[in-house]
Amino acid sequence: MITEDVDVDKGIVVKANWMITPELELEGYARDLVRYIQDGRKEADYDLADRIQLTINGDHLAVSLIEQFTAYIQDETLSTIATVIEHPDLSKEVEIGDHTIIFSIKK
């Protein structure tokens, strides 16, 4: 996505093109997912320091987030990403961009 800003001040014209690269867009989705997981931690009434198990499921976006942002997601949410969690404390379906992602957490 490209947006342009044009500004004129005292006879000087400044034009800036802002391009959102696929990498930058994916990083934004990772940040959105972290926010949803943090909200889930609050909803599950976890303490701030509680370490959790986390599963992330969905389409190709979920796979890309896990492949490229595992360390970031785990660090920010005090979690270990697992393939399966037996009897999760909380499961949520969230919309990120045009994608549906399901995550589950357990202490």
N, C-alpha and C positions, 0 to 999 in steps of 0.2 A: 504494500500500500504506500502510495506517495501522496503527501500533502505539501502544499506550497504556502508560504507566508510572504507577503509583500508589505513593506512598511516604508513610508516616506516621511522624512523629518528634516527640516531646514535644507531642502533641495537635494538631499542624499536619498537614493533609493537602495533599499536592501531587500534582496530576495533570497529566501532560504528554502531549500527542498528537504523535506523530512521523509526519509524512506525507512519503512519498517521491514527489515530483512526477515526471512523465515527463521533465522536463528534467534533474532530479537523477539519475534512473536512467540516462539516456543519457550523462551525464558520467561516471558510474561505469563504464559499458561502455567509454568512451573510455580511461579509466585502465587498465582490464583489458587492452585491446588494446595500449596502450603497454608494459605489463609483458610481454606475450607477445612483442612485437617486440624488446624489450631482451633477453629470454631467447634469441630467435633470433639476435641479434647475437653473443651469447656463444657459442652453439652453432656459429656460422659462424666463430668465432675472429677476429672483427674487433677492432681496437684501439678504445679509448674515443673517440678523436677522428675515426675514419673516418666520412666522409659516405657515405650509401647512397641507392640508389633503392629505392622501396617501391611495391608494388601491394597493394590491398585489394579483395577480391571477396566476394560473398555476397548475402544477401537485402536487404530494405529497411533493416535495421539497418546494414549496411556502408555503404549509400548515405547514411544519416543521419549516421553518424560522419564520413564524408568531407565532407559538406556543412557540418556544424556545428563540426567539431574539426580541420580540416586544419592550421591553424597550430600548434595544441597538439601534435598527433601529430608533425608535422615537427620542431618545436623540441625535443621531448623525445627523439626517436629519431635526431636529426641526419640526417634523410632529406628527400628530395623525392618526393612522391607522383606516380607515373607511371601511365599507362593500361595500358601493356604493358612487360614487361621480357624481353628476349631472354636465354635461358640464365641464370636466376637461380641464385645461390649456395645459396639455401635457400628452400623453400616449406613452409608449415605450415598445417594445418587445426586451428583451435581452436574451443572451445565458449565462447560468451559469453552468459550467460543461457540462453535456449532457442534460440539462433541459432548457426549454423556460419559462421565467417568464415575465409577463406583469404587468407594474405598471403605475398608473395614478396619477397625482398631480394637486392640485388646491390651490390657496391662499384663 
